Structure formats: structure tokens, C-alpha cells
Amino acid sequence: MQRRAAAVSVVVFLLLAAGAYTFIGAAQQPDVTLEDPDHTLSASETLTVAGTSYSFTEVSDGSATAEWTNESARYTETWEADDTVVYEGDNYSVAIPNQTDPSEFELREVQTVEWPTVEQNGTTYVIVEEDGERRLVERDEYLPEPVVHEFSEGDAIERPDNDNETVVASVTNTSVTIEWFAPRTNELSFAEGENTTLGDTAYLAHFEQQGGESVLQLTTDYQDYNSDVAAQSTFHERMNGLWGIVILSSLAAALLVMLAFMPSRY
């Protein structure tokens, strides 16, 4: 009798496991679809938002990249005190006055000596050869007065290989900052379910396959997207429950079989 009852129970558990497994195989995960996306884009297409054009260089399954150009981006360059910089084709040293809040600085010509030099008693001398004779001349006496250029905050300043108008933006007691404005190419990235701002609008990204290629869909209807994501989450929860039935029913059936065939002590 016990083995018959066990057999019936085993059949019940196996039917439960088989039914759950069959349902798992037949079930289909709901798709995330946007009913009316604001924009649908593929690679090499351009989207203009709030006067700015975005060129999509790559659209793949789950990610995309777009480039846009800021026509008047700010560029800066910082010079520390005593740095050597090129101005009007020559080398100059940055000289900042020893003040708490300076607004001016100087570029002083960096002078070089073609003759050998020697140090004596803390003074640098130039070894000059004339008419077969050598004589020592103090370096400061040998060189002419260095060329000095004075600048204040707001002054224009020439920079090599830079055709943009460049000005002195700020002067501190340790550094000088110059600035200019020129085009700059920026890059934006898009990922599934993430927000990216174009202009002043934040768009949610979704990717689909259309005509054998990946397309990017942008929407501001977050509820449309989130409801489909929630449906997928519910689907996975139910599938996990069904797998639990398959596993537990199979284990119960196996356990009953083993118990039914254990030898009796009486």
C-alpha cells in the first residue's frame, strides 16, 4: 500500500514539474516598445534640438554615440611665474610682481650667450675672444637690455599657431591665465534605459532592431517605457516561481521514490 501511495504522489509531483516546465517553454517575455517615440535614429543620421545638431556616429545594440560642436567653447592656458613661453617668435620669461592681488605682468626676453661663460665670486662672466685675445666681460654688461612686454588683465596677447583672439583673463601672484574662444567637438553617450540631455530636454533611450539594423529611440514618455520594464520584471518573477515548482516537485518525487523502496525493519 505504501508503495502504491508513493507512486501516486510521485506521478502528481512529476505532472506538476512537467506542467510548469512546459509553461516555461511556451511563455514569451514581453518586449519593451515605445508607442510614439520623439525621435528614431540610426548611425550617420543627424538630429537638431534647440538649434544644436547632433551627428550620430555609432548606434549599436544597447549603446550609441553622438557628436556636437560648441562653436564658442572657452579654452585657457596657464603660465606659472618664471615659466618660459613663446611670444612673437622668441622666448620670454613670465614675470609677476610681488603683490597680493596683481593685475599686470611682464614678458621678459630670455637672452642667450653664444660665448662660453665662467663663474667667479658669484658673478657670471662671458669669455670673449677678440684679435686672438681673451677677456672676461660681466654677463649683464655683455648682453643688451632685454626686451620687456607689459600686459594687464583684458589685454590682447599673441599666441603661436592660434588665430583666435586671445586675451589675458586673470593674473594672480603665482600665475597668469589667458583665454580664447573657438569651436570644440563634444561627445554624448546613450545607453538603454538611461537619460541623456539634448538642449534643455532629457530623453530616455531605447534600442530596437528595425530592418536588420539597430536604431535608437528617444522619448520623454517615461511611463510608456517603465510600464514595459515593469511587465518584464513581473514575467521574470513568475518564471522564477515556475522553476521553483519544477525543482521542488522533482526533488519531492525523487525523495518519495527513495523512501518507498527503503527496506522495512518489520
N, C-alpha and C positions, 0 to 999 in steps of 0.2 A: 504493500500500500504506500509506504513511504516513497519508494522509487517512482511509483505512478504519479503521486502528488508532486514530486520533484520534477518529473518530466513535463507535467502540465505547466508548472511555474517557469521552467526553462523555456518552453515554447512561447509563453506570454512575454517573457523578457526579450527573447530573440525577435519576436514580432515588433515589440516597441523599438528595439535598436534598428531593425530593418526599416521600419516606417520613418523614423527620424532621419536615417541616413539617406533614404530615397528623397525625402523632402529637401534635405540639404543639397542633393544633386540637382533637383529641379528648380530650386529657388534662384532668382537673379537679383543681384544687387541693384538698387535704384541708382540712376545716373544723376549727376549734378548738371542741370541745364538751366540756362538763363533764357527766360521767355522773351525779353526785349532789351538786349544789352545796348548800352550807349554807343559803343564802338566795337567793331570787329576788325582785327588787323592781322596781317601775315608779314613775313620777312620782306624787307625792301619797300614797305609802304610808309607813307608819311601822314602824321596826324597833327593838325593845327588846333591848339587850345589856347584861348586868351591871347592870340597874336604870336604865340611861340610854336615853331614847327619842330616836331619830334620825328626823327628818322629811325625806324625800327631795323636795326642791323641783324638781329637774330630773334627768331621765335621758334622754340622747340617745345617738347612735351614737358610742361611744368615750369618753364622759365623763359624770359625774354629780356632783350636789352635794347634801349633806345638812346639816341644821342640828340642833344640840342645845343645851340650856340648862344651864349650870352655875348652880345655884341659890345658891351661896355663893362667887361669884368675888370676889377681892380687888381693890379699887380704891384708888388712892393719889393724893394731891395734895401737891406740894412747894412750900413757901414759902421764898424766899431772905430773908436778913436785909435789913430796911428795905423789903420788899415791902408794898404796901397791900392789905389783904384786908377783906372784909365780914364783920362779926360782930355778931349781934343787930341787924341793920339799919343799922349805922353803919360808917364806915371806920376801920380800925385799922392801925397800922404794926407790923411784926414786929420785935421787939427781942430779940436773943440775947446773953446775957452773954459777955464776952470771956474765955472759959475754954478749956482744952484739950479737955475732954470734958464739956460741959454736958448736963444732963438737964432743964433748965427753960427757959422763955422767957416773954416778955410780949407782950401785945397792947396797944399804947398808942393812945389815941384820937387820930385826926387832926383837929385843930381848924382851923377856917377863920375868917377875919375878914371881916365884911361892909363895914367901912370901908376907905378907901384906906390904904396904908402907904407909908412912906418910909424909906430907909436913911441913917443919919448916923453917921459914925465907927464903922462896923461894927455898929451897933445898929439893929434894926428898930423903928420907931415906928408906932403907929396914929394916923391923923389923925381925931380925934373932934370932932364939931360939936355943941355944946350952947348953947342960947339965943343962937344967931347967932354964937357964938364958936368958934374952932378952937383945939384944943390937942393936943399930942403926948403920947402915952402909950406907954411901952415895951410891946411886944407881949406879953412874958411877964407883965407886970402887968395888961394888959387882959384876957387870957384867964384863965378859971378853971383850976384844976388838972385836967389831963387824966385821963380815966378809964383805969385800968390793970387788965387781967385777967392773972393769972398762971396758967401751966399747966405740968404736969410730964408726963413720959412715962407713958402709960397713962391719962391723964385724958380724960374725955369732952369733946367740943367741938362746939358747934352750927354747922351749915353751912346756908346758904340753899338752899332747894329740894332738900334732901336729908333724907328722913325716916328714913334708916338710922342706926343707932348709929355715930357717928364718934368715933375716939379718936386721941390723939397717939401715933404709932408710934415715932418716934425724933426726937432733937434732936442736931444737930452744931453746931460753932462757926460754920457758914455757912448752915445751912438747917434747916427743920422739915418732917417728913413726917407727914401724917395719913392714916388708912386707914379704910375701911369695907367691908362685905361685902354684895353684892347680886347678883341674877340677871344673867347675861351670856349672850347668844346667840353660839355659836361655829359655824363652818362647816368642813365636811370636803369634800375633793375626791377623786374616784375617776377613775382612768384605766386604759385597757386594759393588763393585764399588770402593773400596779403594786400595791404593798401599802399598805393603809390599816388603821390600828389602831382597832378599836371595843372599848371597855372595855379588857381586857388581851389581846385576841386580834387577831393580824394576819391580815387577809383579803386574798386576791388577787382582783382584779376582772376580770370578763369580761363583754362585752356581746353580746347576741343580739337578733334580731328575732323576736317572738312575737305572732301575731295582728295584724300590721301596726304594732306599736309596739316601741320599744327597751326592753329590760329589762336590769337589772344583776344579774349572778350573782356571789355571793361564795363563795369556797371556801378551805378550809385544806389541800386536797389538791393541793399544788404539783406532784406528779409527774403527775397527770392532765392538768393544763394544759401543763406543759413537754413532755410526750411529743407532744402535738398540735403544739406550736410547732416541735419538732424535725422532725416529719414534714413540715411546711410548708417548713422550711429545706432539707430533702433534695429536696423537689419542685422548688423554685426552682433548686437546683444542677443537677438533671437537665434542667430546661427550658433553662437557660443552655448546657448541653452540646449539646442538640439544636439550639439556634440557632447554635451554633458549627459544627455539621455542615452546616446549611443554608447558612451564609455561605461556609465554606471550599469546600464542594462546588460551589457556584455560581461562585465565583471560579476554581476549578480548571477547570471546564468552559469558562468564557469564555476562560481563558488557552490551553487546548488548541485551541480554535477559531481564535484569532488566530495561534498558531504553525503550525497546519496549513495556513493559507492564505497564509502568507508566501511570497513568490516565491523559488524556488531559484536559487542562484548557478551551478549546473552544469546 
